[in-house]
Amino acid sequence: MSEHRLQFGSKEIVFDLKYQERKSLGITVHPDRKVTVKAPVDVALDKVLEKVRKRAPWILKQQSYFLSFEPLTPPRKYVSGEGHLYLGRQYRLKILDAPKEEVKLKRGFLEVHTRDKTRAKKLVFDWYKARAELKFREIAEKWITRFKKYGVEPSALVVKWMEKRWGSCTPKGKVILNIELMKAPKGCIEYVIVHELCHLVHHNHNAAFFELQTREMPEWRKWKERLENVLA
């Protein structure tokens, strides 16, 4: 496998080229936005570059699509007065000196009660995770029920922090949701859940996938756009 670069307007497309026994050339854009090109062993490099150039608009569109699944929230310092999101609403962090450690929402503030201010980050993270465990399952329940008509059901619903994805679906049907989604509006959370459930039916982002996503959630583009901007 070798790496190649192609300039398309102001954009540069970097792709890994792999020759193998096959009849046609195939281009894949992966969720991490990397591009893989598989070509028949007898195809010249200039022909490969020509094909990639023709598919460049599609490649860039797919990369842009996957980019929307990458959290953009800047690093937090976990100090009083700092803004933190919960279900799309902004709350001000307030660290209070208290013997009992707890986190709670109160009149526009995200209160962190602790004797040790250095524990604020962990306490807030644990609070988001606990909320996500409950809320994501609550929101997902109706969608999982709806998708049973397609003969699919996730083998498990897992909540974890992910650096590069809002959600993912494993080959064995496990749906994974990013804790960071707890900061987005409910509609954004539903959009990611629906997106991953659609992958249980159609593994690739083909026409049938988007038809299904639109049929089940006609306004998914609106929530996708909100997700791209709300946590920037």
KOLPA-824295 format. One record per residue (C-alpha): residue in three letters; x negated, y negated, z. Coordinates in steps of 0.25 Angstrom, whole numbers, padded with zeros to 4 digits, always signed. Example, Ala and Ser with C-alpha at 12.3 -4.5 7.8 and 13.67 -1.06 7.14 Angstrom:
# KOLPA-824295
ALA-0049+0018+0031;SER-0055+0004+0029;
# end
This chain:
# KOLPA-824295
MET+0000+0000+0000;SER-0005-0014-0004;GLU-0001-0028-0001;HIS+0002-0038-0012;ARG+0007-0052-0012;LEU+0016-0059-0022;GLN+0019-0074-0022;PHE+0034-0078-0025;GLY+0036-0093-0025;SER+0032-0098-0012;LYS+0033-0084-0005;GLU+0023-0073-0005;ILE+0028-0058-0005;VAL+0018-0048+0002;PHE+0021-0034-0001;ASP+0015-0020+0001;LEU+0014-0012-0012;LYS+0014+0003-0011;TYR+0013+0012-0024;GLN+0021+0025-0023;GLU+0027+0036-0032;ARG+0040+0029-0035;LYS+0048+0025-0048;SER+0051+0010-0044;LEU+0046-0001-0036;GLY+0052-0004-0023;ILE+0051-0017-0014;THR+0055-0017+0001;VAL+0056-0028+0011;HIS+0054-0023+0025;PRO+0061-0030+0037;ASP+0047-0036+0041;ARG+0048-0042+0027;LYS+0036-0034+0022;VAL+0038-0030+0007;THR+0034-0016+0002;VAL+0033-0013-0013;LYS+0033+0002-0017;ALA+0029+0004-0032;PRO+0027+0015-0041;VAL+0012+0019-0042;ASP+0011+0015-0057;VAL+0017+0001-0056;ALA+0006-0010-0058;LEU+0005-0021-0047;ASP+0009-0032-0056;LYS+0022-0025-0058;VAL+0024-0023-0043;LEU+0022-0038-0041;GLU+0032-0041-0053;LYS+0042-0033-0046;VAL+0040-0039-0032;ARG+0040-0053-0038;LYS+0054-0050-0044;ARG+0059-0045-0031;ALA+0053-0057-0023;PRO+0066-0064-0021;TRP+0072-0051-0015;ILE+0059-0049-0006;LEU+0059-0063-0001;LYS+0074-0062+0002;GLN+0072-0049+0010;GLN+0061-0055+0018;SER+0069-0067+0021;TYR+0081-0057+0025;PHE+0072-0049+0035;LEU+0066-0062+0040;SER+0079-0066+0046;PHE+0078-0054+0055;GLU+0065-0059+0062;PRO+0067-0067+0075;LEU+0062-0081+0074;THR+0064-0085+0088;PRO+0051-0093+0093;PRO+0044-0088+0105;ARG+0050-0093+0118;LYS+0042-0098+0131;TYR+0053-0094+0141;VAL+0053-0108+0148;SER+0065-0116+0154;GLY+0072-0124+0143;GLU+0068-0115+0132;GLY+0080-0111+0122;HIS+0084-0097+0121;LEU+0095-0091+0112;TYR+0106-0081+0116;LEU+0116-0077+0106;GLY+0114-0089+0098;ARG+0115-0099+0109;GLN+0103-0107+0115;TYR+0100-0106+0130;ARG+0089-0114+0138;LEU+0080-0105+0146;LYS+0080-0108+0161;ILE+0070-0101+0170;LEU+0075-0101+0184;ASP+0067-0097+0197;ALA+0075-0086+0203;PRO+0072-0073+0210;LYS+0081-0064+0202;GLU+0077-0063+0187;GLU+0088-0064+0177;VAL+0092-0071+0164;LYS+0106-0077+0161;LEU+0113-0087+0153;LYS+0118-0099+0160;ARG+0124-0112+0154;GLY+0115-0113+0142;PHE+0103-0108+0149;LEU+0096-0094+0149;GLU+0092-0093+0163;VAL+0080-0085+0168;HIS+0079-0082+0183;THR+0065-0078+0187;ARG+0054-0081+0197;ASP+0044-0079+0186;LYS+0045-0088+0174;THR+0036-0079+0166;ARG+0046-0068+0166;ALA+0056-0077+0159;LYS+0053-0071+0145;LYS+0055-0057+0149;LEU+0068-0060+0157;VAL+0074-0067+0145;PHE+0070-0056+0135;ASP+0076-0045+0145;TRP+0088-0054+0146;TYR+0090-0055+0130;LYS+0087-0040+0129;ALA+0098-0036+0139;ARG+0108-0045+0132;ALA+0104-0040+0119;GLU+0106-0025+0123;LEU+0121-0029+0127;LYS+0124-0039+0117;PHE+0119-0032+0104;ARG+0126-0019+0108;GLU+0139-0027+0110;ILE+0138-0034+0097;ALA+0133-0022+0089;GLU+0145-0013+0094;LYS+0155-0018+0084;TRP+0145-0017+0073;ILE+0141-0003+0076;THR+0155+0001+0076;ARG+0158-0006+0063;PHE+0146+0001+0056;LYS+0151+0015+0060;LYS+0160+0014+0048;TYR+0147+0015+0039;GLY+0143+0028+0047;VAL+0132+0021+0054;GLU+0129+0018+0069;PRO+0115+0013+0075;SER+0108+0024+0083;ALA+0105+0014+0093;LEU+0105-0001+0096;VAL+0092-0006+0101;VAL+0088-0020+0106;LYS+0074-0025+0106;TRP+0065-0037+0103;MET+0060-0037+0089;GLU+0050-0047+0083;LYS+0054-0046+0068;ARG+0068-0041+0067;TRP+0082-0045+0073;GLY+0086-0030+0071;SER+0083-0017+0065;CYS+0088-0003+0061;THR+0080+0009+0063;PRO+0081+0021+0053;LYS+0088+0029+0064;GLY+0098+0018+0065;LYS+0094+0011+0078;VAL+0098-0004+0077;ILE+0088-0013+0084;LEU+0091-0027+0088;ASN+0082-0038+0092;ILE+0084-0044+0106;GLU+0082-0058+0100;LEU+0095-0057+0093;MET+0101-0060+0106;LYS+0098-0074+0104;ALA+0106-0075+0091;PRO+0121-0077+0089;LYS+0130-0064+0090;GLY+0132-0065+0075;CYS+0117-0064+0072;ILE+0116-0052+0081;GLU+0128-0045+0074;TYR+0121-0048+0060;VAL+0109-0041+0064;ILE+0117-0029+0070;VAL+0125-0028+0057;HIS+0112-0029+0049;GLU+0106-0017+0056;LEU+0119-0009+0056;CYS+0119-0011+0041;HIS+0105-0005+0040;LEU+0111+0008+0046;VAL+0120+0009+0033;HIS+0110+0003+0023;HIS+0095+0003+0027;ASN+0090-0007+0017;HIS+0094-0021+0014;ASN+0101-0018+0001;ALA+0114-0023-0005;ALA+0122-0013+0003;PHE+0116-0017+0016;PHE+0120-0032+0014;GLU+0134-0028+0009;LEU+0136-0020+0021;GLN+0131-0031+0030;THR+0140-0041+0023;ARG+0152-0032+0024;GLU+0150-0030+0039;MET+0145-0045+0043;PRO+0149-0055+0032;GLU+0143-0066+0039;TRP+0129-0059+0041;ARG+0122-0070+0033;LYS+0126-0081+0042;TRP+0121-0073+0055;LYS+0108-0069+0048;GLU+0106-0084+0045;ARG+0109-0087+0060;LEU+0100-0077+0064;GLU+0089-0082+0056;ASN+0090-0096+0062;VAL+0095-0095+0076;LEU+0083-0089+0082;ALA+0073-0097+0073;
# end
